[in-house]
Amino acid sequence: MRWHKRCSAPARGIAFALTALLGLSGCDLSEPYQGPSFGFFSKYNTAKTASPVLLDNAAWWRGLRDPTLDHLITLALRDNLSLEIARERVTAARAARDGVPTLLALSPTADVTTSSTNTTGRSTTGSAALGLSWMLDPYGTRRAQLRAAEARIEVADAEEDAARLLVLFNTANAYANLRQSQQTLVQNHKELRRRQDTLALTRTLRDAQSATRLETTRSRARVAEIRATLPTQKAIVSANLNAIAVLAGVAPGQLGQDLQAALVHSSAQPQPQLTPDVGIPADLLRNRPDIRIAERSYYAAVEDIGIARAALYPRLSLTGAITLNALGGRNSDTEYFFGPTVQFPTLPANQARASVKASHSIARQAHAQWKSTVLNAILEVENALVTYSAASAALASAYKARRLYDEALSLTRKVFENGEATLGDLIDAEQALSEADQTVIDLRTQHTLSFIELNVRLGAGHDTQHSAQK
């Protein structure tokens, strides 16, 4: 067996190069990361208490005490397509991390060739080779790539939490809007019966010559008017049912017989039964997925600075190969080579320097985006607290007004039958009660929607079902 040695550098040169490269291995060009900070107040302006609270697993929708809503949210968190997309983004981010090039790469190859001639007969030749490439990382490039990739996995995880929170928000809102449209339809049917009663009374009085033809015609017009609203209101109910089905990840009308029946045959509006636990503003850092997205994006941007800086310096590697050539199965020839390689950056280095400058700018933008996200989160919670408090107070007054208008209508109807009030007085009393009924329906919805928004703005509930699945 014969050995042929081919070296790209003398042994002393290799030793010197290795010593120099290893001496640089402690150098890391990444920026030292300092987590962003924000000056929070000790409590919200509208909140009465101020104690920290972790809200990621708070199932706030159960405070509405509506089993149909609970069932619907369970389906939406399991089957919503936006959540499926978010989960796939986490998978893609992990694949990107796993795809960061390794420092050591082996590339084995082999081939066999068989040939035959009339003079020499059959001959077989074969060769095998093992290539080796070791990219030294004296500037911490790969470490920065891995840290940035890990941060982007965390971003994707937080985006999944944000998607889950959005599903909760949209599903609960759609359900509240469905119940509002159903209650409005019920209220319109009540108003229709009330106007029909007034029409019948007017006709009776006309027969007794106590009412005029004008009054009778006006009563008939009011009955036709309320009937005209019913088809549109039914269409709104159907549209809300369709929207709920899509949020649950199925086609309209495919929610399942029991759930579909519960949605169609019940119209009671959900009402908050508990006071939301709002915690303190600093809780938003751990409860709000969008803030975590912004912070991890900033971290990844800082790591990208080190990756960009590495392009300003030479790339250092050790490469080699061992090749075995077999001839006729008897004689073989083995060759190998091994040596360092230095790849210098392109000159002039204007493009690389511009890339470093741009990466610094991107990191500063990410830092400012984090601050903006925190500030906007505080604003959203403060406004949601004000809206929820206002809706609660307004609803209490609306209940009282509705009760008084109902009493006024009863009195007006009695004096109208006695001829002591005009049809116009009766119509005005009916209209006032109808508007009071609709105001109660609308304020109930607003109360529920503001409860939903407050909890979502606090970041509550985004990990409830997800944690149970881990």
Secondary structure by P-SEA (a helix, b strand, c coil): cbbbbbbcccaaaaaaaaaaaaaacccccccbbbbbbbbcccccccccccccccccccccccccccaaaaaaaaaaacccaaaaaaaaaaaaaaaaaaaccccbbbbbbbbbbbbbcccccbbbbbbbbbbbbbbbcccaaaaaaaaaaaaaaaaaaaaaaaaaaaaaaaaaaaaaaaaaaaaaaaaaaaaaaaaaaaaaaaaaaaaaccccaaaaaaaaaaaaaaaaaaaaaaaaaaaaaaaaaaaaccccccccaaaaaaacccbbbbbbccccccccccccccccaaaaaaaaaaaaaaaaaaaaaaaabbbbbcccbbbbbbccccbbbbbbccbbbbbbccccaaaaaaaaaaaaaaaaaaaaaaaaaaaaaaaaaaaaaaaaaaaaaaaaaaaaaaaaaaaaaaaaaaaaaaccccaaaaaaaaaaaaaaaaaaaaaaaaaaaaaaaaaaaacccccccccccc
